[in-house]
Amino acid sequence: MRVTVDEGACIGAGQCALTCPEVFTQDEDGFGAVAPGREDGAGSPLVREAARACPVGAVVLAEDA
């Protein structure tokens, strides 16, 4: 799985970082970001929940082929 945050869509609600802090963080402006080295979701079962929790759908999950 590949995890990204659509920077153009993110409004900084912080739900991703609250739901799955081992994968998501917030940048210096308060917008969601994937923590360095965690682009694969780090095997966390909460990654999908974080994507669902995002009010604007800015968390993007792409399955590996």
N, C-alpha and C positions, 0 to 999 in steps of 0.2 A: 504494500500500500504506500502511496505517496501522499503526504499531507501538506497542504499549502493554505495560506490565508490570502484571499483576494483583497489587496490593499485598497482598491478603488471602491469596494463595497463595504468594508469594515467601518463601523461607527464607534468603535471603542467601548462597547457594552461590557466587555470583559468576561462574558459567560464561558468562553473557551478556556481561559486561564483558571477560572474558578472551578470548572468541571474537571479539567484534566491538566493540572499544573505541571505534571512531569513531561508534557509535550508542548504546551502552549505557555506563552509569556506575553507581556505587553511591552511595547517599545517605549522610548522616552516621551512620546506624545500620547501614550495611553491606548494605542491601537494594538490589536491582536497580532501576534507573530508566532511562528513555530520556533521553539528553542533550538539553538544550534546543535546539530547532530541528531535531532529527533524527527527529521523529515520522513522517516519510515514509520512513524507512529509509536516507536519504542515498544511495540507489543502490548500497548495499553488497551484494555477493553473499553476504556472511557472515551477513546478518540471519537467513536461514532456518536456517543451521547453528546460530546462537545459540539459536533457538527449540527446535531439536531437542536441544541440549545441556542445556537447563534440566531438572533432575531432577524438578521438580514441574509442569512445563508452565505456568509463570507468564508466559512471553513469548507475547503474543498478536499474531498477524498477521492483519489484515483486508484483503482485496483491495478496491481501489476499484471502485465500480460503473461 
